[in-house]
Structures are given as structure tokens and as C-alpha cells.
Amino acid sequence: MAKKIVETPLMRQYVEMKGKHPDAILLFRVGDFYETFSDDAIVASEILGITLTRRANGSAQYVELAGFPHHALDSYLPKLVRAGKRVAICEQLEDPKLTKKLVKRGITELVTPGVAVSDTVLNHRENNFVAAVHFTRSAAIGVAFLDISTGEFFAAEGDVDYIDKLINNFSPKEVLVERGNRRLLEEKFSGKLLSFELDDWIFTDDAAGDRLLKQFATSSLKGFGVHGMHAAIVAAGAILHYLDITNHTQTGHITKLTRVEEGTYVRLDKFTVRNLELVEPLCEDGRSLLQILDRTVTPMGARLMRRWLLFPLTDVTAINARLDVVEGFMRYPDERTLLKEGLEQAGDMERVISKVAVGRVSPRELVQLRDALRAVAPIKAMCMQSATTALRSIGEQLNPCECIRDRIAREIVDDAPAALNRGVVVRPGVDAELDELREIAYKGKDYLMKVQQREIEATGIPSLKIGYNNVFGYYIEVTNTHKAKVPQEWIRKQTLVNAERYITQELKEYEEKILGAQDRIAIIETRIFTDLVSAVSEYIPAIQLDAHMLARLDVLSAFTRVALENHYNRPVVDDSLVIEFNEARHPV
């Protein structure tokens, strides 16, 4: 750090945490606030627009501070990340009320521009890639791209020109390189890249290969089509090591590595992309090709369309397969309408299932996943009945996952909250103890009235009443007139001028239940929800495939809608060298 901090016990703890990630801004939880200190405070105050203060420590020395309330993290964290900062979040690991010593703290998450899963940081219509580049002694350069929020993982190998085009079109938010190679990265590739250096041992064949095999639980990488691509494998392995370093260890949704075939796509450099206005218009009041074509209804469809535009196919068969689907939708409007209705229910299935894998899914998002899976069944039936071969192929790959879909429906309420312990999550009837505790916690007066009425009838004391005070808890009050009718098992606790107060075993047990009911409800709901998330995680590969297929359908149906709106005709695409336009107009 640039300046020595006076080491009180709290600041010694801060310095220890800061030393684990010295290049990251450390958000240090102190009570109800996240505090930043010294240089971090200066930077954070400028980016976030919060007040910078100074605190003296009984001497001429001082330390800068800048902080914000802990509940405002979702507002401030995105601003830091979008400013290109890596952010380490240091939480209190124990309840301050339960310890007389310094509260234990630890870094629970490291958020970087390229490694983020929070909705507040991500753009739903764009991928959020982290890239790694591996330079070799030969001309071959390896590159890999990972979007941890979706699980999409790509690798490629080639010369400087090819890798430069891939980096520009994948637009990673962060690029990883071997320590000492940052300048080489800047020299070789165009554009402003936010880079981070990793230790040289990470960029070795053994380290990368072992990490990839561990991730995919395989004995070789032959099945991924990258066998022999040493530079690409090293780059891919480096990204997985980076996830370990940044405490992103729950990566069950990263199930495959996809090779980017050099001859499969047209190479587009950044000047071509810009001049053709593929994703951004040249003038403020202009429109890009993406803006014209994007009629997608799901975020995952929007992300796929962007990628298709930046990576145009070269294979005639694959191009015509896409056009066949668009033509099929043109001919059968009922199919197109049914599909659109289903896709509107699907939401961002791709990122929701990734949140399941990383343990960050909310109850409300599980309900969204249930709705998405409900939409899969009719879409699958529509595809299977289609006259279009490509649609039937998609239909064969769709899986409604009925078992887990129905379990979510059985266990989670329809209007589930955005977080656990912020409302009712689990449906009545799922857990008998939970139902009983809710009855106690939410309908206590009704329960006590039932007990009171029952005791009035059993004892014949019409004036009997049940009350509560902080000293004795719940009690039964009986006037002296009816004292002789009190059952022997009742225990006298207080004598008043005209009445006696008693407690019973039933009331004592009820009191214990109602006082601990809320805590117990939270524990049971958390257990049920955690078990359900664990069960959903078994379906990650199937649901990821569903998401990919729905994204394809979304893009292709969007092409159909824009073709109808703008009166586009299907082009004839073949292997000839002839390009012929009749009465054509530029789409932009």
C-alpha cells in the first residue's frame, strides 16, 4: 500500500485482508457499513461520489475513509466494477453480539469486470466474458473466453490477426496474461484492454491440462476437439485457475469447452464491424443492424443474435438450415405465435441455471425456472410436429424436465420473494413442523383463543382468560370467585387482589414454540430450499441445452418477424462465386 496504516487491532485485520488481494478495492464490513481505507477510499470516493473523511489514531498519523451502508451494496458495487476495478468483499463471519473479541472477518467474494454473476453488474443482452491469452515461442497464440454467468466456454488458436479479431468480437471485460506479458498484449492487439497478470506457473501445459481435466472429470480433452491445441488449452486452464483465485469455486455449470473453428466463421476486424454498423451506429441518431434485426424476447436470445452477427457462418449447409427454419415460421404463423408466447415465459433460463450452480439463485428465480420449463413442453411438441427438419432436430433435444419442474411447483410459492427469509418461500403442506410453526407465529391469537375456549368449557370458569407479560410469559388468569375450580396440575405463579395467575405445561411449551418460531421457520425454509437447489443442480446440463435451443428459436423467430415487417426475401445461398442483388436496399 502507498501509505502505512496505524495498526489498531481492527486495522491489523484490515491490512491482513488487503494483503490477500492488494490490487483490489477492499470493501471491509464494519457493523452496518462497508468501509474503504487509505488509497482504496480515495479511489472509491471518486468513483462512487461518496464523502472522503480522515480518522486520526491519537497521533499525527491519519487514515482516509469512505463508506456506504451494507444494504446499498447492489447500488455501489456495479459502479466500481464498471469502472474497471476488482472488488474484494470482506464480511463479518460471526455475530458481533455473540463475541467480546474482535469480530472474525474473511473475504467471501472477489468480483472483477470479467467474473461477475450479479444481475446488478451484468448487461442482460450481452455476454460478460473474461479472456486469457497465451503467447508461445512459435507464431501460435492461444486464447480462451468464459462467461461465468452462462457457463459458455470457448477456446481458439491462431496468428495475431485471427486472435485480434476474436478478442474484438468477443469483447471480453477482462484479459488475463502471464506475468510480464501485459506490454506484449498491448503491442499485439488493438483496442483498450483491461488486463490482469497471473503467475507464470499457471500458463504451463501441466497446470492447465490438469485443471481442465478436473473441471470436466475426464481423462482427456479429445472429446472437446481441442486435443493438440496446446496454446488454447493453456489459455483455457488459466481462466479456471483465475476462478479459483477469485473464490469462484462452484463451477458445475461449466460443463464443456467449445473450439472456435477458424474456417467456420467470416473473420471480421473491428473496422469492418464498425463501418458496417453491425452492433453500433456511426451517428447518434442512426441505427445498427443489430438494432434493426433484434426482435428477440429473451435475454439469452439477444446475446446469441449479437454473437451470430459478429461471427457470420461460412458453411452453406448451416446457413440454409437457419433459413429453412425462418421460412417455416413464415409459412406457419400459428407456430410462430405459440413459440413467442412460450419464449416470453422462458426469461433468462441460461443465467438462472448458472446461478443454481454457483449457489446464488433466489426463490423468485426458481419460480422463473419453473415457468421456463413449463414453456418447454408445448414448444417441444410444436417442433416435433413441424415439417421443417431443423425444427424437428431442435425439438428432439428439448427436455421439459418434468420431475424437477413439478417439484419446484410443489415446494415453492408462486409469489416467492427475491431472497430467503424475506417472506414465505415454502408452500403449506411441504413440512408438518413448518406448518405448525407458522400457525403459532402468524395465528397465535387464534390459537390462544381456542385454548381459552377449551379451558372455559373444561373447567366451567366463564371468566377465565389467557394473557402475557414479560415476567411470567403466558398465563391463565382466574378470579377468586372460581379459584376452587382450578385443576390441580395448574401451577400458581402470581397472586393479584381479585385473581390468581397460573401456568400450564401446554402454555410453557407453546411459549417456547412461539418465541423460537421465527428462527425455526427460517432454518426449516433454508433447509428445504437448499435441498431443492441441490436437486435442481442435477439437471444443469439438460436445462443448459434447453436454454441454448430456446435461444436459437428466439433468434430465428425474431428474423421471421423482422422479415415480415420489412418485406425481406429469402436469399439463395450456394457455393458459387456469384453475388447478385436485384432491387436490393441496405438494411441500415
N, C-alpha and C positions, 0 to 999 in steps of 0.2 A: 504494500500500500504506500501511497505517496507520503503519508504523514503518520507518525507514531501516535497511537491512541492510548490515552491514560487508562491503565488496566485496573478498573474496578472488577469485582467478580463477574458482573454481567458483561462487561466489555471484554474480559478474557474469553468468555464463552462466545461472544460475537466474533472475536479475532480467530478463534478455532474454527468456527463455521465458515467464515470468509476464506480461510486458508484452503478449504476444500475446493472452492471454485473461485479463485481470485479474479478471474476475468468476467465474472457475472455480477450483476447487481443483486445484492442480498436483501431480501425482504425479511426482516427479523421480527418475529411476533413477540410483542411485549404487551400483555394484557389484551385490551380490545383494539390494539393498533398494530400495523406493520410499520416498523421504523427502518430507515436507512441512515447510515452514518458516514461521515468523512466525505471522500470523493464520490461515493455512491449517492450520498444525499445531495451533493451539488448537481450531479447529472440528473437524478430523479426529479428534483425541484424544477429544473429547466424543462424537462420533457412533459411532466405532469401538471405544471403550473401550480405547485403547492408551495407553501411557505418554507423557506430555509431558515433555521434558527441555529443558535450555538449554545452549548452547555459547558460550563466550566466545571472542573473537578477539584475545587479547593486550591487551585494554584493558577499560575498564569496560563496554563495549557487549557485548551478547549477542544471540543469536537462538534462538527456540523451535524445537524439532524434535520430530517424531513420525513414525515409520516402521514398515514391516512388510516381511517377506520377499517378494521378487518373485513367488515361486510361490504366494503366498496372495492374489494379485490377484482371483481369481474369488470369494473369500470376502468381501473388503472392498469391492470396487467396488460391488456391488449395494446395500450398506448406505448408501453415500454418495448414490447415485442415488435410492434410495427416500426418502431424507431431503430430496429436492428440490434436490440440489446438481448443478451442472455440473462435470464432471471432465475435465481435460486430462491425457493420459498422455504423458510426455516420456521417450523411450527413448534408450539409448546406440546410436548409429548406426555404431559401429565397435568392434572387439575391443580392449579395454584392453591386452591383451598385445602388440598389434601397433603401439602408438604410445607414444612417450615424452612426448608433449604431453598437454594436456587433451583428454579424450575428446569427440568430436563428439556432440552431442545434438540431438534435434528432437522436436516434438510429432507423434506418429503418429496420434492419435485424440482426438476430443473427444466424450465421452459425456454426454448430457443426459437428463433424465427422459423427454423426448418422442422422442429419437432414439437408439434402442438396438437392437442386433441380437444381443447376447449372451444365451444361454439362462439364465445366472445372474441376469440383470436382469429378463427378461420373465416374465409370467404366461402360461402356455401356453393357458389357456382364455379369455383376454381379449385384445382388441386393445390396442396401445400407440400411441395417436395423438398427434401433435403438431398443433396447430391454429394458424391465422393469422387474425386479424380485421382487416378494413379498414373504417375509418369514412370516409364521404363527406360532402359538404356537403348532400346530399339525405337522404331518410329511409332509403335503401337501405344496408344493411350487407353486406359480403362476408365469407364465411367459407370456409375450406378445412381438410380433415383428411387427414393422411397417416400411415399405419403403414409405416415403412420396413422393418419385419421381414416384411411380407407383400406390400408394393407397392400396397396398396389406397389410392386417392387420390380424395377426394370434394370437391365444391365446391357452394356454395349462396349464395343472395342473398335478403334479405328484411328485414322490420322487426325491431325489438328483440325483440319477443315470440317470433318464429319462430327467430331466431338463438340466443336464450337457451335455447330447448327443444333445439335441435340440440347446443349445447355441453354441456348437461346429459346428454343421452343418448349422445353420442359419448364423453363423459368423457375429454377429452384430458389427458395428463400434463403438458403444457406449452402455453402460448398465446403466440404472437408478435404484437406490435403495433408500430406506428410509434413512434419515439422521442417521448416527451412524452404518449403516449396511455394510459399504464398506469392513471392515475387514472380516465380516462373508461371504460376496460374494467371497472374495479371498480364504477363507478357504474351502468353499464348492465346488467350481468349478475350474476345471483345465484350463490352458491356461492363457495368459496375456489379461486381460480385461480392457478396458478404461472405467472407471465408473464415474458417477456423482450423487451426493446425492441431494434428494429433501426433502422438509419439510414433517413431519410425517402426517399432516392432509390430504395430497394428497393420502396417502396409507390407506384410510378408505373406508368401503363399501358405505357409503352415497356419499362421494365426487366422487368416481369412477363411481358408478351407475348413478348418475345424469349427469355426464359429457358424458357418453356413450349414454344415452337416448337423450340428447341434440344433440349430433352429428348425430344420426340416425333418430331423430324425431319420435321416437316410444315410446309406453307406457311401454314396457317390452323388455327383451332381449331373450325371449323364441325362437323367430324365428331364432336366430343365433346359437342355440344349445349349449349355454354356461350357460343357467339358472342353478343355483345351484353351479356353479364353482366359488365360492367366491374369492379365491386367484387369479385365472386367470382374473376375472373381475376387481379386484383392479389393477393388473398389466397393463391391457389394458387402464383403466381410467387414470393411472399415465402417460402413454405416451401422451394421449390427453392433459392433463394438461401441460405437458412439451412443447407441441406445442404452447399453449397459452403463456407460459413464454418466449419462444424464438421468439415471434411475428409472428408465422406461423398460422395466423387465417383464411386463405382462404383454407378450407379443404373439399370442396364439392365433391372431388373425392374419399374421404374415405367413402364408402357407405355401407360397411359390415365388420363384424368381423367373421373370419373363425376359427372354432375349429379344432385344430390338434388332431385327434383321436389317442390315444396311441396304439391301436391294428391295425391301418390301415397300418403302416409302420414298416419295419425292423429297430430295434434300432442299429445304427452304432456309436461306440465310435470313438474318434479321432485316436486311434492307428490302428483300422481296416481301417478307411478311408485312413490313410497314408500308411499302409503296402500293401493295395490292389491297391495303386496308383490310386485312383478314380479321384482325381482332380489335384494332383501334382505328378510328377515323383520323385522317390527316388534319382536318379542321374541326373546330369546336362544334359547329352546327352540322357536321357530317355524320354519316352512319357507316359502320363497318359491316363486312359481310356476315360476321357472327351476329351482329345485332339484327340483321335482316332475316337470317335463317333460324335464329334461336326461338322456336315456339315450344321448347320443351316444358314439361310441367313438373319435373323432379330435379332436385339439385344434382343428382348423380347423372342424369341425362344431360344437363347443361355442361358438366365437367367433361363428359365423353364427347359431346359435339365440339367443344373447343379443341380437344386433342385430335379429333378427326380432321378438323380444318388445318391444323398445323402439321399433321402427318398424313398427307394425301396418299392413297394407295397407288401402287403401280401395277398390281395384278388385275388383269381384265376380268377374270372369273369372279374374284372377290368384289370388284366394283359392280358387276352386273347382278350379283346376289343381293346387294343392297338395293339396287334399282328395282329388282323384282319385287321386293317387299313394298317399296313405295308405290309401285304400280298396283300391287294387290290391294293396298289400302285405298287407292284412288277408285278402284272398281267396286269395293265393298264398304260403303260408308258406315254400315251398321257395325262392322268390325272395328272401324276407326273410332266410332263413338264409344263402344264398350271399352276399348283399350284406354282411351283418355280418362274415362270415369274411374277405371281401376288404378291407373297411374297416379291420379290425384289423391288416392288413398295410400299410396306407397311411401310418400315422403322421402326422406334421405335414408333409406334402408341400409345403404352401404356404410355410412358413418355410424349409424345406431349399432349395427352388429360389431363394428370395431370398438365401440365404447363398451360393449359386453366383454370383449376380450381384455381390455385394459382395466376393467373394474370401475368404469366411470359412468355407467348407464344409470339413468334415473327411472323411477316408477312410470312417469309420464312417457318416457321414451320406449319403455317396454310395451305400453299400450299402443304406441305408434307402430311398433314392430308387429304386434298382433294384427292391427288393421292392415298393414302391408301384406302380411301372409294371407289374410282373408282375401285380398285382391288378387293373389297369385292364382288361385283355383279357377275362377272364370276366365282369366287371361290365358291360362294353360289350355283350357277346353277350347277357347276360340282359336288358338294357334294350331292345335291338333286337328281341328276340323277345316283348316284353311286349305285352299287349293294351291297355295304358294309353298314350294319345297322348303325355302329358307325359314318360313314361319313355322312350319311343322318341326324343323330341326330345333328351333328355339323352344317350342312347346315341350319337346321331349326332355329338355334339360331343366325345365322349371319344376320346382318341388314345393308344394304348399306347406310342407312340414306340419301336418295336421296335429300331431301329438303335442308338440310344444306350443303351437298356436292355441289349442284348446286349453292347455294347462295355464297359460297366461290369462286367458279369458276367465277361467275358473277361480284363479287366485288373486288377481289384481282388479281393483275397482275401475270403472270406466273413466271417472274423473280424477285419476291419480294425481298427486301433487308432483311438483318439479324436483322434490328431494324427499328422502326418508325423514320421518319424524316432523314433517310439516303438514300433517293431515292424515286422514285414513288412507292406507295403502292396500291392505289385505281385505278381501271380501268376507262378510259374515259366513259362517259355516265351514271355513277352512281349518280353523283351530278352535277346539272347545274352550280351552283356557283363555284364549284371546277374547272370545265372545263373552265369557263370564266377566273378565276384567273390564271390558267396555261397558257392560251392563252396570257394573259397580261405578266406574269412573264417570260415565255420562248420564246414568239414570239412577244416581244414588238416592235422590229424594223419593223416587217411585219405589225403590226397594225398601227404604226405611218405612214408608207409609204402609207397605204390605206387611212388614214385620209388626208395626204398631197395631194394625187392624187385627192381625192374627193373635197377638198377645191380649188385646182387649177381649176378643172372643174367648180365648182360653182361660183367662183369669176372672172375667166378669167385672173388670175395672174400667168403666166407660171413660174416665178422665185421664187414663194412662197416656203419656206422651213420651216420644224419644227426642232427645236433644243432644247438643255437643258443646263442650268448652275445651280450652287449651290445656287445662289441668288434668281432667279425667277422660277426655276424649268423648266417645259416645256413651250415653247413659239412658236409663229408663226412669222417669220421674213419676212417683205415685203419691198422691195426697195422703195425709194421715188418716183420713176417713176410711180408706181402703187398705191400710197397711197390713191388716190381718190376712188379706187375700194374696199377698206376695208369695210366690213359690219359694221353697227352701233353698233351691240351687242358685238363686239370685244373690249377688254379693253386694252388700250395702257399702257405698263409697262416700256419701255426703248427706248430712242432715241439715235441712232447712227449717224455717219456723213452722211451716204448714205442710211440709212434704219430705220425702226421703228419695234419694237418688241411688240407683242400683246399676251394676253392670252384669252382663251375662257372657258366657263363653262365646256364644254366637256373635254378640256385638264386638267383643275383643278381636275375634277372627276377621270380622267384617272391617273393623278399623284398620287392622294390619293390611288387609287387601286394598282398601281404598287409598291408603296413604302411599302404598307402593305400586298402585295400579298403573299409573302413567309410565313409571320407569319400566315396569314389567311389560307393558304394551309395546314400548319402543324396542325392548330386547327381542320379543317374540316376532314382531313385524320385521325387524332386521334379519333375524334367522330365516324366516320364511322367504323373504326377498332374496337373500344371499343364496339360498338353496336353489331358488328359481333361476337366478342369473347363471349359476353353475350348470344347471340343466340346459339352459339356452346355449351356453358356450359349446356344448357338444354338437350343435347344429351350425357352427360358424361356416365351415366350407360350403354347405348346401345353401345357406342364406346369402353368402357372398356371390355364389353363382347366380342365384335368383336376382340379386341386385344388378349384376352385370348384364343379364339377359333383359331385365326391365329397362335398364339404361339404353340398351341398343334399340329396343322397341320404341322408347321415348324419342330418341333421335330420329328414327326412321318415320315415325308418325308425324313428328314435327316437320320433316322435309315434305311430307304429303300436304300438311296444312298450308305451308308457305307456297308450295307449288300451285295449290288451288287459288290462293289469294292473289298470286302474281302471274297466273296463267303460264307457268313453266311447262315445257315439253320434255319428255324423256330423251336424253341424247343417245345416240348409237355409239357405243364404246367397243372398239376392237383392236387388233394388233397391227393395223395398218399405220403408215406414216402420214396419213392424210388428216388434216384438221380443216373442217368445213363448217361455216356458220351461215345460216340463211335467216335474214332479217332478225339478227340477234341484237340484244341490248345488254349493256353491262349491269349486273345486279345491284352494284353500289351506286 
